């Protein structure tokens, strides 16, 4: 038997005891609510796994080319709302939109990327509209990360379903992505990082992977990160 197994088992059990510090309710309850809150896929859409995103779908013939503008609408929040997560929840909702806009601009695919208060897309040119929905969310907790951060204990969780529409309001792209303590430091030394620091890095990672997918679909090579 691996001599570290008892220590790992104890850490995982202890992390379960600390889950309540990160969010209200049991992990089993959280999982069931998260599953119940998963948005149904639009008719005719079947997600396939990408190397970095949990699920993707493209309308046949669509590949992000043609230099359209992109508007990223305010993030929709449909996950469990826990009283102790309100400030972090507000942060995640805003940060997701901001980071995706930043990375989308870096791709060079779009004539303009519109989010926050930086204007609106012209109506007489090719345009895309992205709607993001957070449907699974936990802010995480340093107590659980202390005991089992390497196994995912206490890590923030964010899962997003994104749907993109064209000028005619036709669905052209769907993605699903989950991030939870993606940085090595979040797993090995997450107790020394705040929930916000870890989740900021997770959202940044998600935005980069989404941008890289769009570039690849358009036949471009994403930059090395």
N, C-alpha and C positions, 0 to 999 in steps of 0.2 A: 504493500500500500504506500502511496505517496506520503512522505512524512509531513507534507504541508497540508494534506487534506483536512485533518481536524481543525487547523487554524482557519482555512478557507470556509469550511462549513460553519464554524462559529461566527465568522465575520458576516456571512450571508444572513444567518439567523438574527444576529444583532442588528444588522441593517434593516431587517423587517420591522424590528421594534421601533426604529427611529423614523420609519416612513411617516408616521403621524406628525413629526416635526416639520416635514416638507409639505404635507397636504392633509386635508381632512378626509376621513373615510379610509377603509382598507384598500390594499392594492388590488384585491379581487373585485371590489366594488368599482374602483377606478377603471379597471380593465373592461368590465362589463358596460360601464357608462360610455367609455371611449368607443367601444365597438358599436353601441347603439347610436352614437352620434356620428358615425362615419357617413358622409354624404353619399347618396346613391349615385351610381354612374349614369350619365345621360344615355338615352337609347342609342344603341349602335356602337357604344364605346367599350372597348376591352383594353385594359392596361397591360402593358408588357414591361418587364423589368429592364431598367437601364443599369449600366455598371455603377452609377452614382445615385440615381433616383429610384425610389421604390416602385414607381409605376409611371409609364408615359404612353400617350396616344397622340398620333398626328392624323389629321384629315388627309386622305389620299391626295397626293399632288401638292400638299402644302409643305414648305420648308423654310419659312422665315425670310425668304429672299424678296427683292423688289424695293428695299428701303422704305418700308412703311413706318409710320410713327407708332409709338407704343404708349398707351395710357395705363398706368397701374392704379387701379381704384383703391380706395381705403379698405384695409383688411377687415374681413368679416370674422367675428369671433363666435364660434358655436360649441366650444368645449365646455367642460365643467367649470363653473365659476365658484372658486373657493374664497372666503372672506380674507384669508391671509395672503392672497396672491394678487390683490388688486393693483398695486403699484407695478409689479413685475409683468402682470398681464398687459397693462397699458404700454409698458416699455416694449414688449414683444410685438404687439400689434403695430406700433409705429416703426420699430426697427426693421421688421420684415419688409415693409413697403420701401423704406429708404434704401436698404441694402440691395434689394432686387433692382431698383432703379439705377443705382450706382453701377452695378455690374452689367446691367443691360446696356448702358451707355458705352461701357468699355468694349463691348463686342463689335461695334461699328456696323451692326446690322440695321439700325433704326435711324431714320431721318431726325427723330427727336424722341426723347423719353420724358413723359409727363407724369409727375407724382407730386405729392405735397402741394405747394403753392407756386409752382413754377410755370403756370400758364396751362392752356388747353390745346389739344391737337387740332390742326386745321381739318375742316369737314370736307374739303374738296380734294383730298389726296388719300392714298391707301393708308389705312389705319387699323391698328389692333388694340384690343382692350383686354387687360388681364385682371381677373377677379380671384383673389386668394381667400381661402377660408381656413382658419385654424380650428381643427376639430378634436385635437387631443393636446392637452397642455398640463404641465406641472412645473413649478418654479424650482424644484429641487430643495435640498437641505444639507448643510455642512455636516450635521451630526451623522447622517447616514453615510456621507462620503468618507468620513473619517474611518469608518469600520469596513466599508465594502465599496468604495468608489470605483475600484478597479473592475468590479463585477457589475457596475451600473447603479449601485445603490446611491440614492440621493442626487443623482444627476438630473438636471432640468430636462424636460421633454417637450418637444414641439413637433406636431405633425400637421402638414398643410396639404390641402387639395387646391390646385390652381386650374382655372378654366379660362381659355383665351378665345376671343371672338373677333371676327372681322367687321368691315363696314356694314355688312348686311346682317349682322348679329348672328352669323353662322358660327358654330363651334369649330375651331380649327386645331386646338391643342389642349390636352389635359395632362397634368402631372400630379403625382403624389409623392411627398417626401417627408421623412421623419429624421430628426436629429436629436441626439441625447449624449452629451459629453464626448464630442468627436475628437477633441484635442487629447494628445497623450497626457499632457499635464493635468487635464481634468480628471483622468482616471488614476494617475499616480500621486498627484498632490492636490486634488480637488478641494481638500479641506482648507487649503490656503488661498483659494480663489473664491470670490463671491458668486452667488447664483447668477447675477447679472453678467459678470465677466465670462462665465462658461456659456451662458445662453447667447450672449453677443457673438461669441466665436462660432457657436452652432449655426446661428442665423446667417452669419457671413459665409460659412461653409456651404450652406444650402443655396445661397444666392450665386456663389461661384459655380456650383455644380449645375444649376439651372442655366446660367449663361453659357457654360461650356457645352451643354447639350444642344442649345439653340444654334451655336456656332457649328457644331458637328453636323447637325441636321441640314444646315445651309451649305455644307461642303467646305467649311473653313476649319483650320487647325487651331484649337484653343491654345493660348499661351501657357508656357510651363509656369506652374505656381511655386 
